[in-house]
């Protein structure tokens, strides 16, 4: 390659990276603007509530374990599961969480113990330790119901961003009645954490910048990641 061709190639590479950096800058700028609106939360909320209502009482409550125990994610999901189980006292509970050789059923037992501490009888609790993804967990659970899938009412407990994909994955496995109760966080009342005094050294005067912006940025990441997972599941035929 002569000197002129080498320079031309370098210029092309430089221009290409400039275009990539400019495009990324535009995307990041738009995401920053969006975090000052309600759009990230509305998208996050839609993933957790769209087509999530269940007609009738659930026969089975399925706790999709997420990050397991101990974790904030695992604790909030067990809280919502216990709440549902105490409301629907005849429902069985299946905890779906992958186990491994080192941990055996430790994580599952920790989640079961948390449910029992909240008043749930242990005889209602069953484990699904073999599935390593939403699809494989739904597949394994569907095998235990055989021809009863069309009449079994399922209530899924999982994170809000995961709910849409989880419901459609279970429906793809033949379950007709599938609903969900997303584990939304319950933030404290805004007025209780504001400093409403008239002094100049206010601790918190406006929560939009200090809290909402960062929360909405996090929602953007969660929603973008979940949309990617939904596309992948559709391509694979899982939903």
Buried (B, 14 or more C-beta within 10 A) or exposed (E): EEEEEEEEEEEEEEEEEEEEEEEEEEEEEEBEEBBEEEBBBEBBBBBBBEEBEBEEEBBBBBBBBBBBBEEEBBBBBBBBBBBBBEEBEEBBBBBBBBBEEEBEBEBBBBBBBBBBEBEBEEEBBBBBBEBEEBBBBBBBBBEEBEEEBEEBBBBBBBBBBBBBBBBBBBBBBBBEBBBBBBBBEEEEEEEEEBEEEEEEEEEEEEBEEEBBBEBBBEBBEBBEEBBEBBEEBEEEEBB
